[in-house]
Amino acid sequence: MKNSKIKEFETVLESIKIPSNMGMEQQTQLMRPISTIVEDMLPSRLYRFRQCSERNFDAFYKNQIWVSRGSDVNDDYDTCLYYDSKKIKEWLQPLHDEKFYLNILNLKSTQSIPKLIKDLLPDQEIEKRLKIIQELSQQDIEKFAFDFKKYIQDNLSKKLNEITSLIQQGVKFACFSENIGSAMMWGHYAENGTGFALGYDFRNGKLNNCPECHQLGKECFYPMLCHIYPIIYNNKRYDATEYALYMFRYWLLSDILCKCGFINNSKWINEVMPCPDNSMLSKIAIHKSSEWKPEKEWRLFCSNYRQDFFYEAHSVVKKNSVAIYLGSRINSINEKILKDIAREKGIECYKMELNKSQVYKLKPVKQKL
Protein backbone atom coordinates (compact mmCIF):
# COMPACT_ATOMS: atom_id res chain seq x y z
CA MET A 1 0.00 0.00 0.00
CA LYS A 2 1.34 3.43 -0.89
CA ASN A 3 2.54 5.58 2.01
CA SER A 4 0.59 8.57 0.69
CA LYS A 5 -2.71 6.71 1.08
CA ILE A 6 -1.85 5.62 4.61
CA LYS A 7 -0.88 9.17 5.50
CA GLU A 8 -4.17 10.51 4.13
CA PHE A 9 -6.09 7.88 6.09
CA GLU A 10 -4.19 8.73 9.28
CA THR A 11 -4.76 12.48 8.88
CA VAL A 12 -8.49 12.17 8.25
CA LEU A 13 -9.02 9.60 11.01
CA GLU A 14 -7.21 11.74 13.56
CA SER A 15 -9.28 14.79 12.60
CA ILE A 16 -12.56 13.01 13.35
CA LYS A 17 -13.87 12.55 16.88
CA ILE A 18 -17.12 10.77 17.69
CA PRO A 19 -18.66 11.92 21.01
CA SER A 20 -20.63 9.18 22.75
CA ASN A 21 -23.69 11.42 23.07
CA MET A 22 -23.94 11.87 19.30
CA GLY A 23 -26.79 10.13 17.47
CA MET A 24 -26.08 7.14 15.21
CA GLU A 25 -27.10 9.00 12.06
CA GLN A 26 -24.70 11.84 12.89
CA GLN A 27 -21.92 9.36 13.71
CA THR A 28 -22.38 7.62 10.37
CA GLN A 29 -22.27 10.92 8.51
CA LEU A 30 -19.16 12.03 10.38
CA MET A 31 -17.36 8.76 9.63
CA ARG A 32 -18.23 8.77 5.92
CA PRO A 33 -14.87 10.30 4.81
CA ILE A 34 -13.06 7.47 6.62
CA SER A 35 -15.30 4.83 5.03
CA THR A 36 -14.59 6.32 1.60
CA ILE A 37 -10.82 6.29 2.10
CA VAL A 38 -10.78 2.76 3.52
CA GLU A 39 -12.91 1.45 0.65
CA ASP A 40 -10.49 3.01 -1.83
CA MET A 41 -7.49 1.46 -0.04
CA LEU A 42 -8.88 -2.06 0.43
CA PRO A 43 -7.13 -4.72 -1.69
CA SER A 44 -9.28 -7.20 -3.57
CA ARG A 45 -8.17 -9.83 -1.06
CA LEU A 46 -6.85 -9.90 2.48
CA TYR A 47 -5.36 -13.06 3.95
CA ARG A 48 -5.66 -14.73 7.33
CA PHE A 49 -2.92 -17.25 8.13
CA ARG A 50 -3.89 -20.31 10.20
CA GLN A 51 -2.35 -23.41 11.72
CA CYS A 52 -3.82 -26.80 10.88
CA SER A 53 -6.10 -27.79 13.75
CA GLU A 54 -9.58 -29.21 14.21
CA ARG A 55 -10.79 -25.85 15.51
CA ASN A 56 -9.44 -23.92 12.50
CA PHE A 57 -10.85 -26.50 10.07
CA ASP A 58 -14.24 -26.19 11.78
CA ALA A 59 -14.12 -22.37 11.62
CA PHE A 60 -13.27 -22.53 7.90
CA TYR A 61 -16.18 -24.92 7.27
CA LYS A 62 -18.63 -22.73 9.24
CA ASN A 63 -17.43 -19.42 7.76
CA GLN A 64 -16.28 -18.22 11.18
CA ILE A 65 -13.61 -15.64 11.99
CA TRP A 66 -12.58 -15.66 15.63
CA VAL A 67 -11.72 -12.25 17.04
CA SER A 68 -9.43 -11.90 20.04
CA ARG A 69 -8.60 -9.35 22.72
CA GLY A 70 -5.65 -7.01 22.37
CA SER A 71 -4.11 -8.62 25.45
CA ASP A 72 -3.89 -11.99 23.68
CA VAL A 73 -1.84 -11.03 20.59
CA ASN A 74 1.92 -11.47 20.22
CA ASP A 75 3.05 -7.83 20.58
CA ASP A 76 3.44 -6.58 24.17
CA TYR A 77 2.75 -3.02 23.00
CA ASP A 78 -0.44 -3.95 21.15
CA THR A 79 -3.38 -1.78 22.30
CA CYS A 80 -1.21 -0.72 25.24
CA LEU A 81 -2.29 2.78 26.30
CA TYR A 82 0.39 5.44 26.08
CA TYR A 83 -0.01 8.78 27.82
CA ASP A 84 2.31 11.74 28.15
CA SER A 85 3.44 12.05 31.79
CA LYS A 86 4.20 15.75 31.27
CA LYS A 87 0.61 16.43 30.16
CA ILE A 88 -0.67 14.45 33.13
CA LYS A 89 1.39 16.63 35.48
CA GLU A 90 0.01 19.75 33.80
CA TRP A 91 -3.51 18.46 34.48
CA LEU A 92 -2.61 17.81 38.11
CA GLN A 93 -0.91 21.18 38.63
CA PRO A 94 -4.08 23.18 39.54
CA LEU A 95 -4.58 20.80 42.46
CA HIS A 96 -1.46 22.30 44.01
CA ASP A 97 -2.62 25.89 43.59
CA GLU A 98 -4.57 28.04 45.99
CA LYS A 99 -7.19 28.50 43.28
CA PHE A 100 -8.19 24.85 43.66
CA TYR A 101 -8.98 25.39 47.34
CA LEU A 102 -10.94 28.53 46.49
CA ASN A 103 -13.00 26.59 43.95
CA ILE A 104 -13.84 24.02 46.61
CA LEU A 105 -14.74 26.79 49.05
CA ASN A 106 -17.09 28.30 46.45
CA LEU A 107 -19.37 25.30 46.96
CA LYS A 108 -20.50 27.02 50.14
CA SER A 109 -22.04 29.86 48.16
CA THR A 110 -23.71 27.66 45.53
CA GLN A 111 -27.41 28.52 45.30
CA SER A 112 -28.57 26.88 42.06
CA ILE A 113 -28.68 23.16 41.34
CA PRO A 114 -28.04 21.87 37.80
CA LYS A 115 -31.31 20.90 36.09
CA LEU A 116 -29.94 17.48 35.08
CA ILE A 117 -29.29 16.59 38.72
CA LYS A 118 -32.74 17.87 39.70
CA ASP A 119 -34.34 15.63 37.09
CA LEU A 120 -32.52 12.55 38.36
CA LEU A 121 -32.64 13.01 42.14
CA PRO A 122 -35.34 14.13 44.60
CA ASP A 123 -35.07 17.86 45.30
CA GLN A 124 -35.26 17.32 49.02
CA GLU A 125 -32.21 15.04 48.94
CA ILE A 126 -30.21 17.52 46.85
CA GLU A 127 -31.08 20.41 49.15
CA LYS A 128 -30.08 18.34 52.14
CA ARG A 129 -26.66 17.47 50.71
CA LEU A 130 -26.04 21.04 49.56
CA LYS A 131 -26.95 22.33 53.01
CA ILE A 132 -24.43 19.98 54.62
CA ILE A 133 -21.69 21.39 52.38
CA GLN A 134 -22.68 24.99 53.08
CA GLU A 135 -22.64 24.41 56.84
CA LEU A 136 -19.09 23.01 56.85
CA SER A 137 -16.42 25.18 58.38
CA GLN A 138 -13.65 26.62 56.24
CA GLN A 139 -11.22 24.28 58.02
CA ASP A 140 -13.32 21.24 57.08
CA ILE A 141 -13.59 22.41 53.48
CA GLU A 142 -9.82 22.88 53.28
CA LYS A 143 -9.27 19.42 54.76
CA PHE A 144 -11.64 17.95 52.19
CA ALA A 145 -9.75 19.73 49.39
CA PHE A 146 -6.43 18.43 50.71
CA ASP A 147 -7.75 14.87 51.06
CA PHE A 148 -9.31 15.01 47.59
CA LYS A 149 -6.03 16.11 46.03
CA LYS A 150 -4.13 13.36 47.85
CA TYR A 151 -6.75 10.79 46.82
CA ILE A 152 -6.19 11.65 43.15
CA GLN A 153 -2.41 11.55 43.48
CA ASP A 154 -2.47 8.19 45.30
CA ASN A 155 -4.75 6.51 42.76
CA LEU A 156 -3.72 8.05 39.43
CA SER A 157 -0.89 5.67 38.48
CA LYS A 158 -2.71 2.55 39.64
CA LYS A 159 -5.93 3.45 37.87
CA LEU A 160 -4.19 4.33 34.60
CA ASN A 161 -2.60 0.86 34.66
CA GLU A 162 -6.03 -0.66 35.23
CA ILE A 163 -7.47 1.41 32.38
CA THR A 164 -4.69 0.13 30.08
CA SER A 165 -5.58 -3.45 31.02
CA LEU A 166 -9.29 -2.72 30.49
CA ILE A 167 -8.61 -1.39 26.98
CA GLN A 168 -6.47 -4.40 26.05
CA GLN A 169 -9.17 -6.80 27.20
CA GLY A 170 -12.09 -4.84 25.75
CA VAL A 171 -11.08 -4.21 22.14
CA LYS A 172 -11.75 -7.21 19.84
CA PHE A 173 -10.27 -7.70 16.38
CA ALA A 174 -9.02 -10.21 13.82
CA CYS A 175 -5.75 -9.75 11.90
CA PHE A 176 -5.21 -10.00 8.13
CA SER A 177 -2.33 -9.36 5.75
CA GLU A 178 -2.08 -7.96 2.24
CA ASN A 179 0.85 -10.27 1.45
CA ILE A 180 0.07 -13.90 0.63
CA GLY A 181 3.57 -14.45 -0.77
CA SER A 182 5.46 -13.55 2.41
CA ALA A 183 7.66 -16.43 3.59
CA MET A 184 7.90 -14.64 6.95
CA MET A 185 4.11 -14.67 7.41
CA TRP A 186 3.88 -18.34 6.48
CA GLY A 187 6.68 -19.11 8.92
CA HIS A 188 5.29 -17.09 11.85
CA TYR A 189 1.54 -17.65 11.54
CA ALA A 190 1.03 -20.85 9.53
CA GLU A 191 3.33 -23.18 11.46
CA ASN A 192 6.38 -22.92 9.22
CA GLY A 193 4.40 -23.36 6.03
CA THR A 194 2.53 -26.47 7.23
CA GLY A 195 -0.72 -24.53 7.71
CA PHE A 196 -3.03 -22.62 5.40
CA ALA A 197 -4.40 -19.14 4.70
CA LEU A 198 -7.88 -17.95 3.81
CA GLY A 199 -8.56 -15.13 1.38
CA TYR A 200 -11.37 -12.63 2.06
CA ASP A 201 -12.99 -9.85 0.06
CA PHE A 202 -14.10 -6.99 2.34
CA ARG A 203 -14.88 -4.49 -0.40
CA ASN A 204 -18.22 -2.72 -0.85
CA GLY A 205 -18.86 -2.72 2.88
CA LYS A 206 -19.29 -6.50 3.05
CA LEU A 207 -17.43 -6.96 6.33
CA ASN A 208 -19.52 -9.84 7.67
CA ASN A 209 -22.60 -11.92 6.91
CA CYS A 210 -24.94 -10.12 9.32
CA PRO A 211 -26.59 -7.85 6.69
CA GLU A 212 -27.53 -10.96 4.71
CA CYS A 213 -28.79 -12.96 7.70
CA HIS A 214 -32.51 -13.82 7.55
CA GLN A 215 -32.74 -13.33 11.34
CA LEU A 216 -31.64 -9.70 11.28
CA GLY A 217 -34.45 -7.53 12.59
CA LYS A 218 -36.48 -10.57 13.58
CA GLU A 219 -35.19 -13.10 16.11
CA CYS A 220 -31.69 -11.58 16.17
CA PHE A 221 -31.30 -8.51 18.36
CA TYR A 222 -27.50 -8.56 18.48
CA PRO A 223 -25.98 -8.12 15.00
CA MET A 224 -22.19 -8.01 14.87
CA LEU A 225 -20.98 -4.47 14.12
CA CYS A 226 -17.67 -4.32 12.27
CA HIS A 227 -15.22 -1.91 10.69
CA ILE A 228 -11.84 -2.54 9.10
CA TYR A 229 -8.71 -0.36 9.16
CA PRO A 230 -5.14 -0.69 7.93
CA ILE A 231 -2.36 -0.65 10.51
CA ILE A 232 -0.36 2.59 10.84
CA TYR A 233 3.31 1.84 11.45
CA ASN A 234 5.44 4.35 13.30
CA ASN A 235 8.55 4.52 15.46
CA LYS A 236 6.63 6.44 18.14
CA ARG A 237 3.66 5.22 20.15
CA TYR A 238 0.24 6.79 19.68
CA ASP A 239 -0.44 9.56 22.20
CA ALA A 240 -3.77 8.82 23.92
CA THR A 241 -3.30 11.17 26.89
CA GLU A 242 -6.64 12.91 26.39
CA TYR A 243 -8.46 9.57 26.46
CA ALA A 244 -6.48 8.38 29.49
CA LEU A 245 -7.51 11.49 31.42
CA TYR A 246 -11.14 11.06 30.38
CA MET A 247 -11.13 7.46 31.59
CA PHE A 248 -9.53 8.49 34.90
CA ARG A 249 -12.02 11.32 35.43
CA TYR A 250 -14.85 8.89 34.64
CA TRP A 251 -13.57 6.45 37.27
CA LEU A 252 -13.03 9.27 39.77
CA LEU A 253 -16.57 10.61 39.41
CA SER A 254 -18.05 7.10 39.58
CA ASP A 255 -16.01 6.28 42.68
CA ILE A 256 -17.06 9.48 44.46
CA LEU A 257 -20.73 8.90 43.63
CA CYS A 258 -20.50 5.31 44.89
CA LYS A 259 -19.04 6.54 48.17
CA CYS A 260 -21.98 8.96 48.42
CA GLY A 261 -24.44 6.13 47.97
CA PHE A 262 -25.23 6.50 44.24
CA ILE A 263 -24.25 2.99 43.07
CA ASN A 264 -25.93 2.73 39.66
CA ASN A 265 -24.50 5.91 38.18
CA SER A 266 -23.06 4.99 34.78
CA LYS A 267 -26.00 6.37 32.76
CA TRP A 268 -25.89 9.65 34.66
CA ILE A 269 -22.09 9.97 34.26
CA ASN A 270 -22.34 9.29 30.52
CA GLU A 271 -24.81 12.16 30.23
CA VAL A 272 -22.78 14.53 32.36
CA MET A 273 -19.38 13.53 30.98
CA PRO A 274 -19.76 11.83 27.58
CA CYS A 275 -16.75 10.12 26.02
CA PRO A 276 -15.03 12.68 23.74
CA ASP A 277 -14.22 10.09 21.08
CA ASN A 278 -15.88 6.69 20.71
CA SER A 279 -13.38 5.74 17.99
CA MET A 280 -10.39 6.04 20.32
CA LEU A 281 -10.03 2.31 21.00
CA SER A 282 -9.66 1.61 17.27
CA LYS A 283 -7.16 4.46 16.94
CA ILE A 284 -5.04 3.01 19.73
CA ALA A 285 -5.24 -0.51 18.28
CA ILE A 286 -4.13 0.34 14.72
CA HIS A 287 -0.84 1.94 15.72
CA LYS A 288 2.14 -0.43 15.79
CA SER A 289 5.91 -0.23 15.73
CA SER A 290 7.58 0.01 12.32
CA GLU A 291 9.28 -3.31 13.14
CA TRP A 292 6.00 -4.99 12.16
CA LYS A 293 5.63 -3.13 8.86
CA PRO A 294 6.48 -6.12 6.59
CA GLU A 295 3.27 -7.80 7.79
CA LYS A 296 1.16 -5.23 5.88
CA GLU A 297 -1.62 -5.79 8.39
CA TRP A 298 -5.30 -4.85 8.45
CA ARG A 299 -7.61 -5.31 11.42
CA LEU A 300 -11.29 -6.17 11.48
CA PHE A 301 -12.83 -4.69 14.65
CA CYS A 302 -16.03 -6.19 16.00
CA SER A 303 -18.51 -5.15 18.67
CA ASN A 304 -21.83 -6.46 19.89
CA TYR A 305 -24.50 -5.26 22.30
CA ARG A 306 -24.65 -8.58 24.15
CA GLN A 307 -23.73 -8.01 27.80
CA ASP A 308 -21.20 -10.85 27.85
CA PHE A 309 -19.40 -9.83 24.63
CA PHE A 310 -16.99 -7.49 26.44
CA TYR A 311 -15.88 -10.25 28.84
CA GLU A 312 -15.39 -13.02 26.27
CA ALA A 313 -11.78 -14.01 25.59
CA HIS A 314 -12.74 -14.94 22.02
CA SER A 315 -15.81 -14.07 19.97
CA VAL A 316 -16.90 -15.11 16.50
CA VAL A 317 -18.05 -13.19 13.42
CA LYS A 318 -19.45 -14.88 10.31
CA LYS A 319 -17.79 -14.15 6.96
CA ASN A 320 -17.38 -16.28 3.82
CA SER A 321 -13.87 -16.81 2.48
CA VAL A 322 -13.32 -16.55 -1.28
CA ALA A 323 -10.21 -18.73 -1.58
CA ILE A 324 -7.89 -21.01 0.36
CA TYR A 325 -4.09 -21.18 0.15
CA LEU A 326 -2.24 -24.31 1.29
CA GLY A 327 1.23 -24.05 2.79
CA SER A 328 4.10 -25.50 0.79
CA ARG A 329 4.87 -27.99 3.60
CA ILE A 330 1.31 -29.02 4.48
CA ASN A 331 0.93 -32.77 5.03
CA SER A 332 -1.22 -34.87 2.70
CA ILE A 333 -3.99 -35.57 5.24
CA ASN A 334 -4.58 -31.89 6.09
CA GLU A 335 -4.35 -30.98 2.40
CA LYS A 336 -7.10 -33.47 1.56
CA ILE A 337 -9.36 -32.24 4.39
CA LEU A 338 -9.03 -28.60 3.31
CA LYS A 339 -9.47 -29.36 -0.38
CA ASP A 340 -12.66 -31.29 0.39
CA ILE A 341 -14.07 -28.30 2.28
CA ALA A 342 -13.02 -25.92 -0.51
CA ARG A 343 -14.70 -28.16 -3.10
CA GLU A 344 -17.93 -28.24 -1.08
CA LYS A 345 -17.87 -24.44 -0.75
CA GLY A 346 -17.05 -23.94 -4.40
CA ILE A 347 -14.08 -21.62 -3.73
CA GLU A 348 -10.67 -21.48 -5.38
CA CYS A 349 -7.75 -23.43 -3.95
CA TYR A 350 -4.05 -22.62 -4.30
CA LYS A 351 -0.83 -24.16 -3.02
CA MET A 352 2.25 -22.10 -2.24
CA GLU A 353 5.52 -22.85 -4.02
CA LEU A 354 9.00 -21.37 -3.95
CA ASN A 355 9.53 -18.68 -6.55
CA LYS A 356 12.24 -19.75 -8.98
CA SER A 357 13.33 -16.13 -9.50
CA GLN A 358 15.83 -14.23 -7.34
CA VAL A 359 13.03 -12.58 -5.33
CA TYR A 360 12.22 -13.91 -1.86
CA LYS A 361 8.52 -14.44 -2.49
CA LEU A 362 6.32 -17.51 -2.49
CA LYS A 363 3.82 -17.88 -5.32
CA PRO A 364 0.33 -19.41 -5.19
CA VAL A 365 -0.36 -22.16 -7.78
CA LYS A 366 -4.00 -22.97 -8.52
CA GLN A 367 -5.09 -26.51 -7.66
CA LYS A 368 -7.65 -28.79 -9.26
CA LEU A 369 -10.42 -29.85 -6.91
N, C-alpha and C positions, 0 to 999 in steps of 0.2 A: 504494500500500500504506500502511496506517495506521502512524503512527510508533509507536503502542503495541505493535503486533505485532512490529515490528523490534526495539524495545527488549527485549521479552520474549525474542525469539530470541537477541539479543546476550548477555543476562544468563545464560540457560541454557547457551549454547555456552561462554561463558567459565568457567562453573562446572565444566565437565566436562573432565577430562584423561584421555587414553588412553595409559598406559605401554606401551612396545613389548614388554615381557615378559608382557603380559596375553593370555590366550587369546582366540580369535576369538569364542567364545560370550559371554564376559564383555564384550568390546568392544561387541558388538551390543546386549547388554542395557543397557550404560551409555549408548549413543548413542540409545536408543529415545525419550527425551524430545525430543531434537533432531529426529528423524525425524517425530515427531508434530506438532511445531510447524511444520516446513517443509511437511508435507503440507497442513496447515490454511491456510498462507499462499499456496501455489502457485496462480497464476491458471489458468484453463482453457486459456489459450494463452500461450506465450512466443514471441518473434519474433527471428529471426536475419537481419540485413540483409546482402545480398550484392551485389557488382558483377557485371555480366554478363561472363562469361568462359567459355571452353571447360571449364576446370577446375571452376568452380562449377556449370555445367550438368551435368557428369558426376557430381559429388558429389550433386546433387539427384536425378538419375536412379537412382543406386546407393544412395540412402538413407544417405549418408555425412556425418558431421559431423567436420570437421578441428579438432583441438585443438592449441593452440600453447603455447609456453613464455612465462612471464611476462616474459622479456627481449625478446620480440618484439612486445609490444602498444604502444599509442601514448601511454602515460602513463609518464614517467620514474620516477615513484614506485611504479609497480605492482610488487607483491611485493618491494619493496626493504626489506631488513631494517633496522628501527630499534631501537637499543639506547640505554639511558640511560648516558651517560658517567660520571655520578656514581656509579651503582650498580656500574659496572665498576671504578672506583677503590676503592670500598668492598671489592670482592672481592680486589683486589690488595693492599690495605693490610696484611694479615697477613704478606705477603712482606717487608715492611720491618721487622717486629717481631722482637725477640729470640726470641719464642716459636717462630717459624718455624724458626730455626736449631736450637732445642732439639728440635723434632719430628724434624728430620733426624737429629740426633745420637742420638735414641732408637732409630734403626734398629740401632745397635750392640748394643743389649740385647735385640733381638727374638729370641725362642726358638721361637715357634710359627709355622707356615706355614699360610696359609689353605687349607682343604680343596679349594676350587675350583681353586687353582693346583696343588695336589698331584695332582688328578685329570687335569690337562691336561699336566703336565710331569713328566719323570723326577725322582724324589726326589733322586737323586745330583746332578743338575744344579742343583736348587734349593739344596741344602745348600752346594754349591760357591760359588754366587753370594752366598748369605747370609754365608758365611765370609769372602769377599773384603771385603764391606761392614764386617763386624765387626772385621777386622784393619786397617782404615784408621785413620790417625791423626786426632786431633781437627782438626788443621790442614787435612788433606785433606777431611774432612767439611765443614768450614766453607767451604772453597773450592768444593766441589760445590754447597753451598746458595747461595752467592753467584752462581755461574755459572748455576744453575737459575733463580734469580730474574731475572737479566739476560736469559736466553734467553726467558722469558715476556714480559718487557717489550719486547724487540726484535721479537718476532713477533706480538704481540697485534693491533695495528692492521692489519697486512698480512693476517693470517689472517681477521680479521672481514670484511674487504673480499672475500676469496676466498669466504668462507661466503655472503655476500650474493649474489655472482655464481652460486654453486652453487644456491642456493634459486631464483633467478630462472630458471635454466635447467632445473631439475628439476621444478617444478610445472607441470602441463599442464591447460589448461581451455579451454572454448569460451564465448563471451559471448552473452547473449540480453537482450532488453528486454521490459518489460511493455507498452510504448507503441507500437502500430503507427501511430498517427496523428501522431507527432512529425515535423514538417517538418525539425527539426534532425537527427534520426537518419537520415532519408532523404538529407539533404544530406551528412552526414559519412560514412556507411557504405554508401550505395547509389548512389554516384557521381552526386550531385546529382539524385536521383530518376530516373535512367536505369536503375537496377538493379532488384532484386527482394528480397522478404523471404519467409522460410519460417516457417510457424506450427507449433509443436510442443506436444504435450500430455504433460507429465511427471508427471501425477498418478498416484496408486495405485502408486507405486514403479516405474513403467515408464520407467526412465531410458535404457535402450538395448535393443537386440534380442537381447542375449546370452542372457537367460533362455529365449527362445523358439527359440534356435538348436538344430537337430537334432544338431549336433556336440558340444554341451556335455556333458562327462562321458565322451565317447567319444574322437574324434580330437583334439578341442580341449583343450589343457591350459592355455591362457592366456586365460580370459575377461576382458573389459574390466570393471573395477570402477569404478563411478561414484557420485557423490553431488552434489547440487545445493543451492546456498545463495544467498540474496539478498545483494547488496552492502550493507555498512554504511557510510554516509557520515558523515564527521566532519571537523572542522577540525584535529584533532590526529592524528598518526600512531600506529599501533598499537605499543604497547610490548612488544617481544619480547626483552627483555634476558635473561630466564631461559633462553630457547632459544639465544640467541647464546653465552652462557657454556657451556651444555651442549655445543654444537657445537665450541667452542674447546677445552674439556677433552677431548672425544673425540679431536680432532686431536692434542692434546698427548700423550695417553697412547699413541696409535697411533705417533706419531713417536718417542717414547722407546723403545717396544718394538721398532720397526724398527731403531733404532740399536743395540739390544742383540741383534739377530739374529733376533727373532721377526717375520718378514715377514707371514705370513698370520694376522693377529690380530683381524680384524673380529668374528668370531663370539665370541671370548673377551671382547672389549671390550663387545659388546652384552649379554653375560651379567653382566659386572661392573658396567657403567654403562649400563643401559637408558635409552632416550630417555624423558624424563618425560611427553611428550605427542605422540603420533603425529599428532594433528589440527592441530598448530601451523602447518604449511604452508598449510592451508586458511584458518586464522584470519588469517594474515598477508595472504593473497591476496584476502580479501573486504573489506578495509578500504581505502577510497578517500577522497580529498578531497571535501568537500561541493560543490566546483565541478562535479563530475560527476553530481550528484544527479538532474538532469532526465533522465538516460538510463534510470533505473529498472532497473538491471541485475541479472541473475542470472548465476551461473557454474556450469557443469557441469564438475566435476573428474573426471579419469580417471586410472587407474593400471593397470598390467599387470605381470605377473611375468616377462615376457620380458626378457632381459638387456640388449637394445639399446633398450628402450623409453625409459629415462632419457636416453639420448644423442640420440634423434631430435629434430630441429627441429620436425617436425610428425608427429602420429599421427592415426589415424582411429578413430572409434567409429560403429557402425551404429545408426541411429534413423530411423523413418519419420516424415515430415512429415504434417500433417493438412490443410494448406492452403497456397496460394501467393498472394502479394500482389505485383502488378506496379507499378512506379513510374509516376508520372503522366507522365514524360518518356521512357519506354522506347521504343526504336525498333521498327518493325513486324516486323522480322526476328526480333529477340530475343523479342518478345511471342509470335510464332507458335511458336518453338521451345519456350518454356516452357509455353505452353498445350497443346501436343501431349504433352509429358511429363505434365502434370497430368491430361490426359484419359486417358492410358494408366494412370496410377496410380489414377484414380477419386477424386481429391481436389478440394476446392473451389478456385475461382480468383476472385480479386478484383483490381480495379484502383483505385489511389488517385486521388482527385479533390480539388480544393480545396473546402473547406467554404464554403458561401455565407453562413454566419452571421458574426457579428463575432469569433468565437473562432478563434485561430490553431491549427487542427487539421485535418489531412487526414482524409478519410473513405474507407473501402474500399467499393467498389461491386461486387457480385457479377457475374461474367461467365458467359456461356453458352459451353459447350465443345462 
